[in-house]
Amino acid sequence: MRNNYANTAQLKELMTAPPMTAARHAEVMRQRNARRRMLEEAREAKKAGDPVFDGDKR
């Protein structure tokens, strides 16, 4: 889970920052979707007993 209190930016900095462009928003969303997809695939592989997840547990 994300820590919402880890951002140390001042309120004034946040409020005066220019808004995100549509292109940047699309890029961020693509990255977020790719990360989520990768995690989902890893979970499914682990449930399916993929040998990559076998080995010594630390």
Secondary structure, DSSP 8 states (H G I E B T S, - for coil): ---TT-----HHHHHHS----HHHHHHHHHHHHHHHHHHHHHHHHHHTT-GGG-S---
